[in-house]
Amino acid sequence: MAGNVNVKGLLILACDENGFTPQTTDNALKAVPVPLFGGIFPAVIHGQEKLQRGTIVAGLAVKPDVYTVPNLSDIALDYDEVIENLIPETGVAKTMFVFVDGYSQRISSLIESLYTVMGLQCNYIGGGAGSINPSALDMSNTPCLFTNEGLVKDSALLALVDIESGVGVGHGWHKISGSYKVTESNGNAIKSLDWRP
């Protein structure tokens, strides 16, 4: 895909069951001659099919400007300042892809800062990457974001592209029980709901 002269960047969406690790992917990612970004997810949707194994590699006709925000769990970071220093000028970018390590502790702080610094001058699309397998529920971070430097963890990827976009949301989820109150938490780990463990 990266060898196609019309492809100026790559968006990679991969399934967790692929078993990608830095050891198996970093050399290949570092060899890609165009900017790339993306993540590893529990599953991907291709057409009407939910896939638990496989990878979608989308070639972009426009070069993305990709920025990495490392240490997304660091409580000392001021994300307003980080974003202002990281992204010099959005120019004509119409869309920002935002992928975060879903186990990072300060995702909401980053999102608030994105809106504070960038405002509504572009459309935002993206989500949280990472595994939801029971073995990963100990909240230990594993690399789940694709960059030209390899797989990274506890980070966010911000990819600005000059491509028109729109967001339409729909889902097939059905309510299975009432609302719950989080009565104890530690970072993004819920300790109790309605005073029950």
Secondary structure as UniProt FT lines:
FT   TURN            2..3
FT   TURN            5..6
FT   STRAND          9..15
FT   HELIX           16..18
FT   HELIX           22..30
FT   STRAND          36..41
FT   STRAND          44..46
FT   TURN            47..48
FT   STRAND          49..51
FT   STRAND          55..60
FT   STRAND          65..69
FT   TURN            72..73
FT   TURN            75..76
FT   HELIX           79..86
FT   TURN            91..92
FT   STRAND          95..101
FT   TURN            102..103
FT   HELIX           107..118
FT   TURN            119..120
FT   STRAND          123..129
FT   HELIX           134..136
FT   TURN            137..138
FT   STRAND          145..147
FT   TURN            148..149
FT   STRAND          150..152
FT   STRAND          156..161
FT   STRAND          182..186
FT   TURN            187..188
FT   STRAND          189..193
FT   TURN            194..195
//
